[in-house]
């Protein structure tokens, strides 16, 4: 059976080369006579896989040596709590920017631990914009500034790094990490669930500046402390070994493809052509301000919502799957992460144009 083009927001499409390599090593990794799934996380085989994955990630992202890279479980949702638990460092407030569903979840969770100052929100525009940075009301006493560089549901993305003045900048990069080069040194913490642009679900990557580690709030469980995992090289308990291994294969794939510059070039082109088709049509529309449209998640609605079902059915028959928009917004959403080939976007565009011609 041939592979479909899977536009799922996550778990999401993975590079076919990675899946084939994993398949070829499934029952016997590198002459070990074992699957990676069967290895002790403390074995020399797995430690070599883990170390190589970290080294490759450091290389492709240019992660400075004063940052730890943690390979954790719990999803980005656990980081909504771990960020305040570890980063308040004796302070009582944190600044958050609210640009959509995931920002709101992060804000709600932080509210359990501190006073949250929502320094800016685009809720009044139904999250179709990003408030001008000059209008943000940042609190000079905040312990950190948190934002979501890409809102996976709304399809709203920052195309710049916010200025956090003197406080650490914390980013939920779940749906945009590895989509383009990023200056890690501008951040205190970057975290991301793996299941979009990194690898399989079950792994969560946290990149944290070393001076921010070790001052968690009293009572923080060991598993919620960055210090615990940093000290143990993410092996305090059993890490998600197989997801870590696949992530390593994805990092290798990115390197072979030319790194994050090359990813950015293709991602920019793929999203631009999809938005162009939406914008030139009266049949499809995307409500997001063109300055902050996502390269990764492209929501769009049909002028006639009663055609949604037919659109999804025929798209599916054409091998274009998982285009249904998030249940909170409806319509369609095409998630076009690194692993979505440009040919997949071209096929979607051809389908959309044909569907419009026949149904508008
Ligand atoms: N943040 C963002 C931006 C997301 O897209 C998601 C998942 N869709 C989450 C957080 C939650 O991630 P997880 O399911 O890994 O907890």
Boltz pocket constraint, residues with backbone or C-beta under 6 A from the ligand:
constraints:
  - pocket:
      binder: B
      contacts: [[A, 9], [A, 10], [A, 74], [A, 75], [A, 76], [A, 77], [A, 78], [A, 102], [A, 148], [A, 150], [A, 151], [A, 152], [A, 153], [A, 172], [A, 173], [A, 174], [A, 175], [A, 193], [A, 194]]
      max_distance: 6.0
